[in-house]
Amino acid sequence: MVNDKMLTEDIVQNVFIKLFENLENLREKEFVATWIYTTARNEVFDHLRRKKRKPLEITEDDFEFTSEDDLVIDYESIELKKIVLTELEKLPEEQREVYLLKEYSGLSYKEIADIQKIDEVLVKSRLFKTRQKLIKRISKLV
């Protein structure tokens, strides 16, 4: 999202410093991962606000396809990846973020709702609308 390795390392370091400072205040230890993600997200958005850059810039490196045996499948995967990336960029930020958190980070609806400070029903609604838009747009291209 920030496209700068050193800046990313600084953000990660800040997040873990904050975690260390707030560890005693975390009531439910099983939600530490959600707290870390939310804090990291906020750190990135704070940085982007200061730099006035567009958040959630998606690159091909954000996706992994692991088929090494079949060149045809690899080629198709690369092409599909490009299509998905292109179509995701056209979506509103809140839909794109929910989709990425669910599909690529594997977070639950509750975790996403906590991170975005929205209701779980809204998470499900955004995810459904995003999937429908992607299906509609990609089916026209393929």
Disulfide bonds with the S-S distance in Angstrom:
none
